[in-house]
Amino acid sequence: MLKPTGNELFYYTWPTESGNHNYEIDFLLSRGNKICPIEVKSSGYKSYASLEAFMRKYHDRILHRYLIYTKDFDKVNDLEMIPVFLTMFL
């Protein structure tokens, strides 16, 4: 739903502090000189460590943060939690 609405999609990964695994951001959208990280969750949506680590690392470059999941719309601080069917509006 992101690609057909004209978005160029990017993926980003980097090692955790421990180096045992990687953080990953499923999609990055470019909005002018800012970026919008998106994490997609099919379950376990209460944990989004990669999105939080990305925010700490690049907070000055982020316009909006999104979590796409299977529940209703919600907003926690500056994280917009979007139901899958609304993805086309990002």
Buried (B, 14 or more C-beta within 10 A) or exposed (E): EBEEEEBEEEEBEEEEEEEEEEBBBBBBBEEEEEBBBBBBBEEEBEEBEBBBBBBEEBEEEBEBBBBBBEEEEEEEEEBBBBEBEEBEEB
